[in-house]
Amino acid sequence: MSTHDKPKPASPRPSITIAVVEDDSRIRWSLSAILEEEDDFECVGSFASAEEALTHLPKLAPQVVLMDVNLPGMTGIDCVRQLTSRKNPPQIIMLTVRQDSEIIFDALAAGASGYLLKPPTASELVNAVRDVFSGGAPMTASIARRVVQSFNKARARTPETESLSPREIQVLELLVQGFAYKEVAAELGISYSTVQRHIESIYRKLHVHSRTHAVSKYLGA
């Protein structure tokens, strides 16, 4: 009697699909190679310009996009603005060699969810993708410090921000620092559902619909 090998089970679909938009071919290749090393990542596309990305990303529908700030032609920030205005936008992490506060806030206001200095290490990149996919706002430490410093120096006070409760301000300040919702809950010693209720109240008072816009409005960007 002949025997047969058992059929191999189908490989599970990668849980996080990612695209790279970077004009430097060496960096673009390096980022893609790092991503492909992870079993649960799939790099579905890499593009050298914003225009090329805008043509193909809607069909590829990646869950996370790594976006260079300084691209030839249309800037990365303008590309982010277009992507986030569409239905089911991806989570976007900006990549840059610059730590200019105005550029950082412009990127966040456009809809970016994270900000990394180039070149990120492999662990920084992988952790940032996982973080942004789970609802966090990953930032290189020096970028996060600059955001907090700018916030502390010149936060815009408006009737809307003045209406926030002390606890809501605590929650929002942690979001500014890049904390994920579950990390906010742990930091303040409250439940995840309580954090969600505070965030819903913050959105209502600030007249926004996303954490990025709430942070941007709070910072006066």
C-alpha atoms as one frame of an Amber mdcrd trajectory, in Angstrom:
protein
   0.000   0.000   0.000   1.361   3.281  -0.977   1.435   6.107   1.469   0.976
   9.736   0.775   2.268  12.743   2.558  -0.371  14.764   4.276  -1.169  17.943
   2.363   0.456  20.990   3.848  -1.968  23.426   5.429  -2.437  26.661   3.558
  -0.275  29.473   4.862  -2.258  32.001   6.836  -2.618  35.366   5.192  -0.219
  37.951   6.641  -2.013  40.023   9.225  -0.455  43.376   8.268  -0.098  44.588
   4.676   2.337  47.451   4.110   3.430  49.768   1.295   6.554  51.943   1.079
   6.714  55.372  -0.580  10.362  56.495  -0.729  12.313  58.074  -3.598  15.760
  56.788  -2.517  15.996  53.330  -4.090  18.508  52.035  -1.532  16.338  53.065
   1.419  13.216  51.795  -0.328  14.831  48.391  -0.872  16.151  48.270   2.701
  12.741  49.072   4.228  11.016  46.460   2.062  13.628  43.833   2.965  13.183
  44.469   6.699   9.403  44.183   6.411   9.567  40.937   4.438  11.626  39.339
   7.219   8.544  39.321   9.453   6.225  36.334   9.036   3.087  38.387   9.634
   4.066  41.301   7.350   3.490  41.555   3.620   4.994  44.392   1.604   2.409
  44.814  -1.156   4.117  47.638  -3.027   6.948  50.168  -3.054   6.869  53.464
  -4.922   9.328  56.249  -5.728   6.820  59.114  -5.857   3.551  60.309  -4.369
   1.940  60.346  -7.790   2.812  56.700  -8.391   1.595  55.767  -4.920  -1.748
  57.528  -5.369  -2.284  55.609  -8.611  -1.711  52.167  -7.108  -2.429  52.304
  -3.352  -6.244  52.418  -3.640  -6.171  49.053  -5.446  -3.587  47.504  -3.138
  -5.351  48.795   0.020  -2.400  48.379   2.419  -3.174  48.680   6.095   0.022
  50.617   6.840   2.015  53.002   4.619   5.570  54.198   5.243   5.771  57.654
   3.665   8.857  59.769   3.022   8.245  63.463   3.719  10.436  64.869   0.940
   9.400  63.308  -2.345   9.988  64.624  -5.877   6.921  66.399  -7.232   4.070
  66.103  -4.750   5.298  66.055  -1.138   4.706  63.173   1.219   2.481  65.397
   3.375   0.244  66.260   0.410   0.088  62.563  -0.452  -0.972  61.759   3.118
  -3.679  64.402   2.922  -5.113  62.782  -0.205  -4.892  59.239   1.136  -6.560
  60.054   4.447  -9.425  61.857   2.725 -10.474  58.626   1.014 -12.590  55.777
   2.308 -10.822  53.304   4.626  -7.472  55.141   4.704  -4.308  53.333   5.816
  -2.352  54.101   8.946   0.597  56.240   7.819   4.049  56.564   9.358   6.152
  59.459   8.088   9.880  58.986   7.453  12.236  61.963   7.428  15.754  63.148
   8.166  14.392  66.456   9.482  13.060  67.307  12.934  11.348  70.543  11.929
   8.361  71.172  14.235   6.271  72.763  11.499   6.729  69.767   9.211   5.899
  67.381  12.051   2.650  69.179  12.846   1.754  69.528   9.166   2.155  65.772
   8.776   0.032  65.042  11.836  -2.625  67.510  10.721  -2.688  65.855   7.286
  -3.546  62.546   8.951  -0.247  60.776   9.684  -0.244  58.560  12.758   3.487
  58.221  13.369   6.830  59.892  12.672  10.245  58.219  12.439  13.693  59.593
  11.688  15.584  57.958   8.834  17.111  55.535   8.749  15.171  53.630  11.432
  16.706  50.453  12.799  15.009  47.190  11.895  13.542  46.869  15.386  12.302
  50.480  15.366  10.595  49.961  12.035   8.964  46.649  12.945   7.805  47.913
  16.328   6.419  51.100  14.765   4.381  49.155  12.213   2.935  46.885  14.898
   2.242  49.888  17.128   0.441  51.981  14.518  -1.537  48.919  13.370  -2.810
  48.413  16.934  -3.860  52.048  17.354  -0.670  53.667  18.633   1.210  56.701
  17.352   4.872  55.664  17.105   7.492  58.386  17.107  11.258  58.487  17.358
  12.041  59.647  20.908  13.578  62.946  19.794  10.508  63.687  17.649   8.148
  62.935  20.530  10.181  65.220  22.786   9.977  68.038  20.231   6.210  67.589
  19.980   5.838  67.739  23.759   8.153  70.752  24.050   6.214  72.647  21.399
   3.007  71.702  23.122   4.282  72.934  26.493   5.564  76.227  25.065   2.716
  77.323  22.897  -0.410  75.263  23.207  -3.343  77.152  21.733  -6.081  77.809
  24.289  -9.522  78.062  22.777 -13.042  77.790  24.199 -13.042  74.205  22.932
  -9.819  73.166  24.676 -10.790  75.099  27.795 -13.908  72.923  28.022 -11.837
  69.773  28.529 -11.874  68.280  32.011  -8.583  67.709  33.886  -8.839  63.962
  33.189  -9.528  64.571  29.500  -6.441  66.789  29.330  -4.388  63.992  30.915
  -5.674  61.536  28.326  -4.991  63.943  25.457  -1.491  64.758  26.651  -0.643
  61.050  26.668  -1.997  60.753  23.128   0.298  63.644  22.163   3.220  61.567
  23.477   2.219  58.636  21.280   0.584  56.381  23.885  -1.811  53.737  22.538
  -5.248  53.623  24.196  -4.379  50.571  26.290  -1.178  52.316  27.447  -3.196
  55.395  28.447  -5.420  53.130  30.541  -2.396  51.549  32.256  -0.670  54.912
  32.826  -3.752  56.489  34.441  -4.939  53.352  36.228  -8.323  53.322  34.506
 -10.116  50.813  32.285  -9.841  50.715  28.508 -13.579  51.451  28.228 -13.161
  54.533  30.432 -10.385  55.765  28.141 -12.715  55.284  25.176 -15.438  57.321
  26.908 -12.975  60.134  27.621 -11.809  60.099  23.996 -15.397  60.238  22.714
 -15.977  63.266  24.953 -12.732  64.889  23.739 -13.755  64.393  20.104 -17.164
  65.903  20.798 -15.774  68.952  22.593 -13.047  69.604  20.019 -15.363  68.881
  17.069 -13.013  66.293  15.555 -13.331  62.668  14.478  -9.842  61.188  14.919
  -6.997  61.143  17.427  -4.693  62.798  14.888  -7.014  65.779  14.482  -7.624
  65.969  18.241  -3.873  66.122  18.920  -3.337  68.614  16.113  -6.111  70.891
  17.380  -4.864  70.668  20.950  -1.370  71.639  19.819  -2.676  74.481  17.731
  -1.266  73.031  14.539
